[in-house]
């Protein structure tokens, strides 16, 4: 980013131009995190409570993915940086080895020429709670996605979108006579 400012007397005719990192990644989680541009092999690792500048690869879209830096964690769905307003993007991370789920809230904060991408984690950032108050078993997934969550009778689970850029619609199936 670039910040241009005027100076006070006696240098009022001089402009100060400051060149600084445009994108700053900040990890406010208790977990080490990996971040990458979508369709890019370069990975940035952020330890807990660490921040680093992010350098975009030329010609790539402003899409990011993240995952917990431990065995079995899959890359998140893509999320896009918005430069109009500060936004929050809740996502769900999945561990394909042990089926663990972890929620991350990604906050985009714009301060002048800088864009801060802040990662916070835990159950308190899950935007939805789905409850089953019936005797039926349900399978729930985001439309156009293959990840399915089974909801047993009289149970509940927390939910966030697996793919934030896809349609925010759920497909809900129930079991009837051993058929879905």
C-alpha positions, 0 to 999 in steps of 0.5 A: 500500500501507499500512504501520501501525506502533507507535512507541517510548516516549514515543510508544507510544500513537501509530500511524504510518500510511505510504501508499506505492506498492503496485506497483513495476516494476523493469527489470533488462534491458539493453533498454528495456521497455514494460508495460501492463495487459491491455486498457488503452491506457496504456503505461509505458516502463522504461529499462534498470535503471529502476524506476517505480510502477505505478498500476492503472486502476479496475476492471481485472484484475491482468493485465499484458503487456510487450514490448521497446521497439523496432520489431516486438516483439509484446506478450507473453501475459498474466500475473497478479500473485500475492499469496500467494507470490513467483513467477517467470514465464518468458515468450517475446517474439517480434519479428514483423518479423525473427522474433527471440525473447527470453526474460524472467523476471518475478519477483514479490517481496512485501515488506510492503505492496509488490509488486515486479515485476522483469524480467530477460532473456536466454537464461539465463532460458529454462526449457526446451530442446527437442532433436531427435535425429531426421531428422524435422522438427517443428512445435511450439506451445503448445496453443490458440496460433497461434505455431509453431516449426519444429525441424529435424533434429539442432537444438534451441531454447530455449522458454518459454510464449507465454501463461503463463495458458493450458494448459501443453501443447505440440502437436508435429507431424512431417512425413511424405511432405510432409504434417503 
